[in-house]
Amino acid sequence: MKKYLIFLFAVLSFVACEPRIDLDESQWENNAEITDMFVYRLQVDQVELKDATDGVKKVTVSTNYEVDSEAATVTITIPADVDRSALSCYIYHTGESITPLEDSPKPGVLMDWSANTYKYRVNTAGKEFKDWTINIVE
């Protein structure tokens, strides 16, 4: 009898835990803007712990950027002496998600940034999107 009561209690517990609030995606509306961006490289340094340990830190290599919302472009400056073979980026946006287009580097992943133009799609919660072009200048 005790086993049946424990089983009944477990079943009632799971049934009572259904979601009570639906996610309201309308708060994002149809915004698909890129608001900020920076490009970085990883650098291995000695970290002072109990023993000397190698650590990795992000070093920003982009010196400035300009966002043009009407033209859906971002122009970002990377100095000519920076090795672009293993860089990554953060792209801040107001959409629900961002997708690289035409073999553009994935945000947050070390990739080759030697080309000068990249394309990204910012998707909205309302299933709309806006395509952006990122231009790299020196």
Residue pairs with C-beta under 8 A, 6 or more apart in sequence:
25 96
25 125
25 126
26 125
26 126
27 125
28 94
28 95
28 96
28 124
28 125
28 126
29 124
29 125
29 126
30 124
30 125
30 126
30 128
31 94
31 95
31 124
32 93
32 94
32 95
32 122
32 123
32 124
32 128
32 129
32 130
33 67
33 69
33 93
33 94
33 95
33 122
33 130
34 67
34 74
34 91
34 92
34 93
34 120
34 122
34 132
35 67
35 92
35 93
35 94
36 65
36 67
36 90
36 91
36 92
37 62
37 65
37 67
37 74
37 76
37 89
37 90
37 91
37 92
37 134
38 60
38 62
38 65
38 76
38 89
38 90
39 60
39 61
39 62
39 76
39 78
39 87
39 88
39 89
39 113
40 58
40 59
40 60
40 61
40 62
40 87
40 88
40 89
40 90
41 58
41 59
41 61
41 82
41 83
41 86
41 87
41 88
42 56
42 57
42 58
42 59
42 86
42 88
42 110
43 56
43 57
43 58
43 59
44 54
44 55
44 56
45 54
45 55
45 56
45 57
46 52
46 53
46 54
46 55
47 53
47 54
47 55
61 78
61 79
61 82
61 87
62 76
62 77
62 78
63 77
63 78
63 79
64 76
64 77
65 74
65 75
65 76
65 77
66 74
66 75
66 76
67 73
67 74
68 74
68 75
72 130
72 131
72 132
72 133
73 132
73 133
73 134
73 135
74 132
74 133
74 134
74 135
75 134
75 135
75 137
76 134
76 135
76 136
76 137
77 136
77 137
77 138
78 84
78 87
78 113
78 136
78 137
78 138
79 138
80 138
84 112
84 113
84 114
85 112
85 113
85 114
86 110
86 111
86 112
87 105
87 110
87 111
87 112
87 113
88 105
88 107
88 108
88 109
88 110
88 111
89 105
89 107
89 108
89 113
90 107
90 108
91 98
91 107
91 120
93 122
94 122
95 122
95 123
95 124
95 125
95 129
95 130
96 123
96 124
96 125
97 122
97 123
98 107
98 120
98 121
98 122
98 123
99 120
99 121
99 123
100 106
100 107
100 118
100 119
100 120
101 119
101 120
101 121
101 131
102 118
102 119
104 118
104 119
104 120
104 134
105 111
105 112
105 113
105 118
113 136
115 136
116 135
116 136
116 137
117 133
117 134
117 135
117 136
118 133
118 134
118 136
119 131
119 132
119 133
119 134
120 131
120 132
120 134
121 129
121 130
121 131
121 132
122 129
122 130
122 131
122 132
123 129
124 130
